[in-house]
């Protein structure tokens, strides 16, 4: 297994090869582990709501969170996108419902859980996180 430094260097080498015209496209790096429970908790969703909203089976969520199974690569990819930009996933999965929710002028009360350490490291501001959570809750 490669160290983080070796993984970063591989990525930089890929970028350099692409810019030099020696390589076309890019290679996606799918994380080996995803903390499904942490993602779900950050969104303030129950297991049932998370599974329904994003198209996972409830049993899969329970098994992943219980450590009995690990998500396959495609699920880890989707979970990573959900973690970083849930609004993009919701828009892609159901654009009509999302557009209607955003167009609604009805005020919404939400409860947002902010992970301070993650917030500083990812560059997400409180206002942006609040805005995304509000759009999710409007659905």
C-alpha contacts under 8 A as a table, 3 or more apart, distances in Angstrom:
res1	aa1	res2	aa2	distance
2	X	5	X	7.98
2	X	6	X	5.85
2	X	7	X	6.33
3	X	6	X	5.18
3	X	7	X	6.30
4	X	7	X	5.05
4	X	8	X	6.15
5	X	8	X	5.08
5	X	9	X	6.14
6	X	9	X	5.05
6	X	10	X	6.12
7	X	10	X	5.09
7	X	11	X	6.29
8	X	11	X	5.04
8	X	12	X	6.22
9	X	12	X	4.98
9	X	13	X	6.03
10	X	13	X	5.05
10	X	14	X	6.20
11	X	14	X	5.05
11	X	15	X	6.33
12	X	15	X	5.04
12	X	16	X	6.16
13	X	16	X	5.03
13	X	17	X	6.11
14	X	17	X	5.13
14	X	18	X	6.11
14	X	23	X	7.55
14	X	26	X	7.36
15	X	18	X	5.06
15	X	19	X	6.14
15	X	26	X	7.94
16	X	19	X	5.17
16	X	20	X	6.11
17	X	20	X	5.08
17	X	21	X	6.21
17	X	22	X	5.05
17	X	23	X	5.42
18	X	21	X	5.13
18	X	22	X	5.80
18	X	23	X	4.64
18	X	24	X	5.92
18	X	25	X	7.08
18	X	26	X	7.71
19	X	22	X	7.62
19	X	23	X	7.98
20	X	23	X	7.71
21	X	24	X	7.02
30	X	73	X	6.74
30	X	76	X	6.88
30	X	77	X	5.91
31	X	34	X	6.82
31	X	76	X	6.83
31	X	77	X	7.52
31	X	80	X	7.92
32	X	73	X	7.93
32	X	76	X	7.79
33	X	70	X	7.77
33	X	76	X	7.45
34	X	71	X	7.84
34	X	76	X	6.30
34	X	79	X	7.29
34	X	80	X	7.30
35	X	38	X	5.44
35	X	39	X	6.46
35	X	65	X	7.64
36	X	39	X	5.19
36	X	40	X	6.14
36	X	61	X	7.50
36	X	64	X	6.87
36	X	65	X	6.16
36	X	79	X	7.33
37	X	40	X	5.08
37	X	41	X	5.97
37	X	65	X	5.71
38	X	41	X	5.06
38	X	42	X	6.08
39	X	42	X	5.22
39	X	43	X	6.49
39	X	79	X	7.92
39	X	82	X	7.79
39	X	83	X	5.64
40	X	43	X	5.22
40	X	44	X	6.29
40	X	45	X	5.64
40	X	46	X	7.23
40	X	47	X	7.38
40	X	50	X	6.59
41	X	44	X	4.80
41	X	45	X	6.12
41	X	46	X	7.80
41	X	113	X	7.95
42	X	45	X	7.90
42	X	112	X	7.77
42	X	113	X	5.86
42	X	114	X	7.18
42	X	115	X	7.69
43	X	112	X	7.72
43	X	113	X	7.63
43	X	133	X	6.96
44	X	111	X	7.71
44	X	112	X	7.22
44	X	113	X	7.21
45	X	48	X	7.93
45	X	49	X	5.87
45	X	50	X	5.71
46	X	49	X	5.22
46	X	50	X	6.04
47	X	50	X	5.18
47	X	51	X	6.09
47	X	58	X	6.69
47	X	61	X	6.62
47	X	62	X	7.40
48	X	51	X	5.26
48	X	52	X	6.18
48	X	58	X	5.97
49	X	52	X	5.14
49	X	53	X	5.86
50	X	53	X	5.20
50	X	54	X	6.10
50	X	56	X	7.77
51	X	54	X	5.56
51	X	55	X	5.55
51	X	56	X	4.53
51	X	57	X	5.63
51	X	58	X	5.43
51	X	61	X	6.86
52	X	55	X	5.35
52	X	56	X	6.60
52	X	57	X	7.52
52	X	58	X	7.82
53	X	90	X	7.94
54	X	89	X	7.92
54	X	90	X	7.57
54	X	93	X	7.87
56	X	60	X	6.75
56	X	61	X	7.06
57	X	60	X	5.22
57	X	61	X	6.58
58	X	61	X	5.18
58	X	62	X	6.30
59	X	62	X	5.07
59	X	63	X	6.10
60	X	63	X	5.11
60	X	64	X	6.02
61	X	64	X	5.18
61	X	65	X	6.06
62	X	65	X	5.27
62	X	66	X	5.90
63	X	66	X	5.02
63	X	67	X	6.08
63	X	68	X	5.13
63	X	69	X	5.45
63	X	70	X	7.78
64	X	67	X	5.26
64	X	68	X	6.25
64	X	69	X	5.15
64	X	70	X	5.44
64	X	71	X	6.61
65	X	68	X	7.80
66	X	69	X	7.72
67	X	70	X	6.93
71	X	74	X	7.93
71	X	75	X	5.58
71	X	76	X	5.78
72	X	75	X	5.41
72	X	76	X	6.16
73	X	76	X	5.00
73	X	77	X	6.13
74	X	77	X	5.05
74	X	78	X	6.34
75	X	78	X	5.10
75	X	79	X	5.99
76	X	79	X	5.00
76	X	80	X	6.03
77	X	80	X	5.16
77	X	81	X	6.43
78	X	81	X	5.14
78	X	82	X	6.12
79	X	82	X	4.91
79	X	83	X	6.04
80	X	83	X	5.02
80	X	84	X	6.27
81	X	84	X	5.15
81	X	85	X	5.61
81	X	86	X	6.74
81	X	89	X	7.17
82	X	85	X	5.33
82	X	86	X	4.28
82	X	87	X	7.85
82	X	88	X	7.91
82	X	89	X	6.27
83	X	86	X	6.24
85	X	88	X	5.60
85	X	89	X	6.96
86	X	89	X	5.19
86	X	90	X	6.22
86	X	132	X	7.51
86	X	136	X	7.67
87	X	90	X	5.07
87	X	91	X	6.01
87	X	132	X	6.24
87	X	135	X	7.17
87	X	136	X	6.63
88	X	91	X	5.13
88	X	92	X	6.16
89	X	92	X	5.10
89	X	93	X	6.07
90	X	93	X	5.17
90	X	94	X	5.98
90	X	95	X	7.24
90	X	98	X	6.84
90	X	136	X	7.70
91	X	94	X	5.49
91	X	95	X	4.61
91	X	98	X	5.75
91	X	99	X	7.84
92	X	95	X	5.85
94	X	97	X	5.67
94	X	98	X	6.24
95	X	98	X	5.10
95	X	99	X	5.98
96	X	99	X	5.22
96	X	100	X	6.21
97	X	100	X	5.14
97	X	101	X	6.16
97	X	139	X	6.71
98	X	101	X	5.11
98	X	102	X	6.20
98	X	135	X	7.98
98	X	139	X	6.25
99	X	102	X	5.18
99	X	103	X	6.02
100	X	103	X	5.08
100	X	104	X	6.18
101	X	104	X	5.23
101	X	135	X	7.26
101	X	138	X	5.39
101	X	139	X	5.54
102	X	105	X	7.73
102	X	135	X	6.50
102	X	138	X	7.25
108	X	134	X	7.23
108	X	137	X	7.95
108	X	138	X	7.19
110	X	133	X	7.67
110	X	134	X	6.49
110	X	137	X	7.19
112	X	130	X	6.73
112	X	133	X	7.02
114	X	119	X	7.28
114	X	126	X	7.66
115	X	118	X	5.44
115	X	119	X	5.91
116	X	119	X	4.95
116	X	120	X	6.32
117	X	120	X	5.49
117	X	121	X	6.44
118	X	121	X	5.17
118	X	122	X	6.00
119	X	122	X	5.52
119	X	123	X	6.09
119	X	124	X	5.36
119	X	125	X	6.81
119	X	126	X	7.85
120	X	123	X	5.52
120	X	124	X	6.97
124	X	128	X	6.45
124	X	129	X	6.60
125	X	128	X	5.24
125	X	129	X	6.21
126	X	129	X	5.12
126	X	130	X	5.95
127	X	130	X	5.04
127	X	131	X	6.04
128	X	131	X	5.03
128	X	132	X	6.18
129	X	132	X	5.23
129	X	133	X	6.10
130	X	133	X	5.12
130	X	134	X	6.04
131	X	134	X	5.11
131	X	135	X	6.30
132	X	135	X	5.16
132	X	136	X	6.28
133	X	136	X	5.07
133	X	137	X	6.17
134	X	137	X	5.14
134	X	138	X	6.22
135	X	138	X	5.19
135	X	139	X	6.97
136	X	139	X	5.69
